[in-house]
C-alpha cells in the first residue's frame, strides 16, 4: 500500500478563502491559441494581443532613458536599509512637496517599499488586533483593483464593497459608502476606507469637492483613509488635475488636517515611469504615531525592497535640473509620453463612443477605460448555462474572433446586472497588431469589439 503523501503547509483562513485567479481560464485559452498559431493552424487573426493587464511595459512602452542609465555602476547586492530609509525617503519628501505646492513633509513618515501590493497587506495587518480576525471590516471600491479585497483577507479582515457611481463618472457616492458602513457593522467593526484615485479600471479622477466629502466622512466615522494614488502620473485631462488626499486634507485646515489618519501609496509601476518589474514604491503615514514604523521594520513584508528598484525610484522622483546636461532629453521624452497618454485617452473615447451597444464614461486618468456593454438576454442565458459571467463570455467570444485578450468587468466588480470590460490605453505607438485590430484604440480595433458585440446582440 502506497504511503500517504504528507500534508501541505498550513494555510490561514485568508489564504484558504481567496478565490482562484478569475482571468486564468481566459489566459489559458489565449495561450492555447498562441501555440496553435505558432504551429501554423489557421485563425481569423495573425497573433494573440495581450490587453488584459495595466502594465505599460508589457504593452510595449519603452522605458525612460534616464532611469535605465542609472542602473549602471555601484553594488546593489546589499539590503542597504540606510539608503532606503534615509536618502530615498528624503527624496520622496521633496518630491511630494513639489507635487503638492509646498505642503510640508517629514521623511520619517515615508516608508519606501517593494511595490504596493505587499505594503497594503502590511498596513491592513496593523488594524486587525489579536482576536479580531474576520471582525474588522475594510471598505473597498467596486469596480476597483482586486488587490484591496485580497489584501484585507490576507490581513485577517473582512472586505466590504461599496459601489462607485457610474452615471456620475465613477464618483465616490458618500451615501453609498454609508450604506456599506451599515452592512459592515452587521459583520463587525469597520476601520478602513480604501479610495482609488485616479481610478482603476474606471479611469476617473476625483474632484476636490468629492475628496473633501470623503475626508469629512472618515473623520465622522473614525476610519483610516487608505488612498491608492499609484496612477497619479497618468492623468489625461487638464480640466481635472490630480490632487492628493494629503494636499486636500492640509488645505482643509485644522482640526481635520491634524486628526484624520491617512496612508497614501505611490508606485513606480504606473504612469510615466512604467517600471512595474522593479517593484518600487512608497507609502506615507499622515497623523499616525511614528512609533508604528518600528512595526514595519520588524515584521513588514514590504520594507526590504530590491535596491535596483529604489535606485530608479530615487532617480525618477528627483529628475535633472533644467540647467543640467541631461534635462533636455529627459524633458522631451517625458512630455512626449504625457502627450501620448492624453492622445490615446481621446482616441479610445472616440472609438468606444462610435460602437453600438457600448458606452463609456470619460477617461480622465489611470491605465484603462471601463466601457459598459449591453448584452441581450439570450447571450446572458447562454453564458449562465455555461457557468460563466456574461462579460467573461463576451471576452471569450472576442478572443476567439480577434485574438484580443481583455479583462472582463467581473474581475474588478460591478453593479449587479451590468457588464463591462477593461480596455487599456497605454503601450507602444500603434504597432502593426493594433492597426490590424489590436488593443491600442484604433478604428479597426474598436470595430472588432463592436463586431462581437453586435453578433451577440443579433
Secondary structure as UniProt FT lines:
FT   HELIX           13..16
FT   TURN            22..23
FT   HELIX           24..38
FT   TURN            39..40
FT   STRAND          49..50
FT   TURN            56..60
FT   HELIX           65..69
FT   TURN            70..71
FT   HELIX           81..82
FT   HELIX           83..88
FT   HELIX           89..99
FT   TURN            100..102
FT   HELIX           107..109
FT   STRAND          110..113
FT   HELIX           116..125
FT   TURN            126..127
FT   TURN            130..131
FT   TURN            133..135
FT   STRAND          136..142
FT   HELIX           147..154
FT   TURN            155..156
FT   STRAND          158..163
FT   HELIX           166..168
FT   HELIX           174..185
FT   TURN            186..187
FT   STRAND          189..196
FT   TURN            200..202
FT   HELIX           208..221
FT   STRAND          224..228
FT   TURN            230..231
FT   HELIX           232..234
FT   TURN            238..239
FT   HELIX           245..252
FT   TURN            254..255
FT   HELIX           256..259
FT   STRAND          262..267
FT   TURN            271..273
FT   HELIX           276..278
FT   STRAND          281..286
FT   TURN            290..291
FT   HELIX           292..299
FT   HELIX           307..317
FT   TURN            322..323
FT   TURN            325..326
FT   HELIX           327..353
FT   TURN            356..357
FT   STRAND          358..359
FT   STRAND          368..373
FT   HELIX           377..385
FT   TURN            386..387
FT   HELIX           390..402
FT   STRAND          404..405
FT   STRAND          407..408
FT   HELIX           409..411
FT   TURN            416..417
FT   STRAND          419..424
FT   HELIX           432..435
FT   TURN            436..437
FT   HELIX           443..457
//
